[in-house]
Amino acid sequence: MSAHDGGVALVTGGSRGIGAAIAQSLRDDGWRVATLSRNARVVGRSPTPTRADYTADVSDTAAVDRAFDAIESDLGPVLALVNNAGRTDDGLAIRMRSEQWDAVISVNLTGAFNCTRRALRSMLPERFGRIVNLSSVVAERGNPGQANYAAAKAGLLGFTRTIAREMARKGVTCNAVTPGLIETDMTAEVADGWMAQVPAGRMGRPEEVAAAVAFLCSEEAAYVNGSTLAVDGALGA
C-alpha cells in the first residue's frame, strides 16, 4: 500500500496561485488533499473524499492544532505537508515598522514551524513523511524592500536542512523549493521590474512549481533530503 492510499497531503495557502496548483498536482498523483488558508477564498467548492478546504492562521499554534485534528478526523493522517502559506509587507529596512517585520516572519517562518511540528506527530508512527517548504529566490540573492520576506525565506532553508537531518532515519524527508518570478496575483505589480533579470525571458507558471513539489512528495524522492530545488528560469544562477 502506498502512502497515497492512507495518507493526506496538506497544502497551506492552497486556495489560489502556486498553492492551488500544488494541491491539484498532488491530487492528480493520487493523494487525498487538504488545503489550509487564513481566509476562505474558495467559492463553490464542497468537500469530497479527495479534496477539502480548511481555515486557520498558520502563525497561531492552537489554530494549527485544531485544523490538523479536523483534517485527520475527516480524511486521515497528514503524511505530506507543503508549507506554502506566505505574505509580504514590503518597505526599506530603515523605514520598516516592527509590525511589518513580525507579521511576515510569523506567517512565512513560524507558520512553517507550527505546521511541521504538528505534522511530524502523524508522520513518525507511519515512518513515512514528505515535507516541502516553499522558499524563494530572494532567500539567496536578497531584494531591496523585502528584508522581512528575504529573512523569513532564508530561514526556511536552514529550517529545511535541520529537519532533514533530524528526521532522515525516520522515513521523513524535508526539502525546499525556491520559485523565482511566477505568474500569480502576488507578482503582478513587480513583474515588469524583474523580467529583464530572468535569463529564461519569461515568467514561470504555477504548474511548473507544482511539478517540482509533487516529485519531492513522491515515494521516488525518498533519497532526496535537505535539498533546495530552484524553479526560477536561472534567475538565481
Secondary structure, 3 states (H helix, E strand, C coil): CCHHHHCEEEEECCCCHHHHHHHHHHHHCCCEEEEEECCCCCCCCCCECCEEEEECCCCCHHHHHHHHHHHHHHCCCEEEEEECCCCCCCECHHHCCHHHHHHHHHHHHHHHHHHHHHHHHHHHHHCCEEEEEECCCHHHHCCCCEHHHHHHHHHHHHHHHHHHHHHHHHCEEEEEEEECCECCHHHCCCHHHHHCCCCCCCCECHHHHHHHHHHHCCHHHCCCCCCEEEECCCCCC
